Amino acid sequence: MNKFFIIYFVLIFQSIYCQKISLNGADASSKENIAKYLANQLTDNYKEKDSVSYYDNLFRLNMINEKNDLALFYLNSLRSILIKKNSASSNATGSQFEVYINTVKKTKESSSNFYEIYEEEFNKKYKKLTVKEQNILTQNFEFDTKKAEKDIEEILLKKIKNDSIEIKDAIQLCRKYNSLNVAKKTFIQAKNLLKKLDKENFTVYDSVKVITKDHGDLTLNVVVYNKIPKPQSTILINTIYSDETNVNDAKGYASAGYACVILNTRGKYLSTGKIEPFEHEAEDINEVINWIIKQPWSNGKIGMIGGSYLGFSQWAATKKLHPALKTIIPQAPVGIGTMDFPLNNNVFTSYALRWLNYVTNSKMTSYEDFDEEKWNPVYKKWYETGKPFKRLDSIGGKTNEIFQRWLTHPSYDKYWQSMVPYKKEFSKINIPVLTITGYYDSDQLGALYYFKEHYKYNRHADHFLIIGPYDHAGAQGNIKKQLRGYTIDKTANIDLNKICIDWFDYVLKGKEKPAFIKDKINYQVMGTDLWKSTNYIDNFDKNKLKFYLENANNTLNLTTSQNKNTNFSSLKVDFTDRKDADELLALKYNVIENTLYNKNNLIFSTDAFDKAFEFSGNFTGKLIFTINKKDVDLYAYLYELMPNGKYFLLSTYLGRASYSKNSEQRKLITPNKKATVSIYNNEFVSKKIGKGSRLVLVVGVNKSPLWQINYGTGKDVSEETIADAKEPLEIKWYNDSYIEIPVEE
């Protein structure tokens, strides 16, 4: 469920001040006077291409100007647009302002007390909303007044120059002032009213404790909808992101006809245990299921849902499958261990420490510990000093016990294997599963690992997949129309939240399977506005194009015929050069790029294609090379170079050469002797490759502050330092190296 409604502004304003408003003549004696002056100036001249932003801003500006009827007109105009876009929150959007405006209007017409009228208007609005919208409504009243005041002060201090302010900053100031004004006057009362109304609809237990067999304690939040018969099936959500607002999500599932239980992982919320991510879910979830099925509101049937860590935890629960667990919906599930996180094909990510601080520094979710601006300087300092990777946490300010524990497990060993099903354990998973992921989901590798392993060991698995042009949030229902520079096809903008509820109704209530799901694999072909489906993932490998990495007179080509000459393409990488930290940290890896990063890599290209074709599946290949070291971390990024000169990111691979053949056992490379790295465990993608496009392959050596750096000594990479770099790495890619891409004409 969306927790914040985010709008990006594209402002167009023309006047003698261009993009600015003069404050000459404004009464600057108070923030209120400045806001009213700016709102008055803006409403006469404000223009905006995006209609959602336009109406969203205009209703707020007119509120400040006390033009209440006009403010309501623009608010309703905004809702009309959102309804057409099938926004689940359209009727609830701006309700906090609507109730306030109607209260102000009636107070002027009546001698009644403001707060008496406010309660009357609030109840009236609440009754007009659906149960789902009522749950969304609670989010409208979550507002940090201290932060808003600080933001306003900062705008006034930093954005007013030469007695003028830019339009975009004036808009921000007015929005923040308006929200702050309404929040201070009404939000406390609104929250009290919501609590009262909630009690009529829901029974909420917010601090249930369950004691485990090993004497650990777990905290549950339980929500039961009072207006449907009991007992009910239960939706269980296991989360490490403890937050008071999680109950709102639970109410959404409860209002759909289910009891909902939120299990806070061991050590979180009111639990007294240590926070040890991923380590206890396989046991703890089953113990909570035992507790649930004994409750009077439970009919003994349970389904699980959630994304990222929450997705991982569902697979953890299937390691020792409880008979009461009837289905799971893992969205963007973390592939814990070496396939996804905290290692990508046995290469540790620096992000692992950032995430660990995020979830282990507090019993509740510590959002301030997740700030990218806080962590990039840490990564930069580690990179520039050349200290061992295992010192990253101390550079960040303190030792992290879990981070240090993880670093002692660079292979997919029993430590990781104990957390989720391993090999034949997948054969015992016989419940319906719906996996959801995206082409640009940072945990797609995990999602597809579980999907493939399930079918590998259980040919008759009842497992379905939905995959489309989504990032990590999109795969969890928060789909972005603009995805890192790419405008997704209209048909890709589906209601994943509804599909999930329909899936639960299908499995737990015996209703029809969601109509959207056709076959086992449902995928959106980017650039066609079409969804397609198939029953076997192997179908994507039936037709392939093979391209060899050729160096022809220093021109790097991807060719369909192998050059018989034993030629190679060479590259030198100086691990001691750390002047590029800022440049590397600034890389965005958008879906559509104007240029490609061309340092520490080589770029190979096909000829232009004379007809369009569909690329659906994973690209694979073999990189045949020699190096003057014992190990190396390689990457391969595949792009479509479109006729307009822009690059469309298709799929990426990163992996440690010494683990290429077996993620469980490291085998070092013999320097200056030919070795082979197989490209695998990279992102699945489906896209129409246009006529006149080319495929571009970027192959390189990892040297980035965002990842562990492999200096090639053969020692534990976490212990290597810049002193181990010595002479530059020399790598030669031979022309019998190749990639294969799956195609459908």
RAKA-V423672 format. One record per run of one state. SS is the DSSP state (hx for helix, st for strand, lp for the rest). FROM is the first residue (numbers start at 1). LEN is the number of residues. Records with the same first field share a line. If there is no record, write none. Layout:
BEGIN
SS: FROM-LEN  FROM-LEN
END
This chain:
BEGIN
lp: 1-10  13-7  23-8  46-1  49-2  65-3  85-10  110-4  129-2  142-3  159-2  162-2  212-5  226-6  240-6  256-3  265-16  293-5  319-6  334-2  338-3  345-2  350-1  361-6  371-1  386-3  396-5  408-6  418-5  429-3  441-3  458-5  472-2  477-5  484-2  488-2  493-3  509-12  527-3  535-2  542-2  553-2  560-8  574-7  586-6  594-7  606-7  618-2  628-5  642-5  660-15  680-5  690-4  702-5  708-9  720-2  725-4  735-3  745-1
st: 11-2  20-3  47-2  161-1  164-3  202-10  217-9  232-8  259-6  298-11  325-9  336-2  341-4  347-3  432-9  463-9  482-2  486-2  521-6  530-5  544-9  555-5  568-6  592-2  601-5  613-5  620-8  633-9  647-10  675-5  685-5  694-8  707-1  729-6  738-7
hx: 31-15  51-14  68-17  95-15  114-15  131-11  145-14  167-35  246-10  281-12  309-10  351-10  367-4  372-14  389-7  401-7  414-4  423-6  444-14  474-3  490-3  496-13  537-5  581-5  657-3  717-3  722-3
END
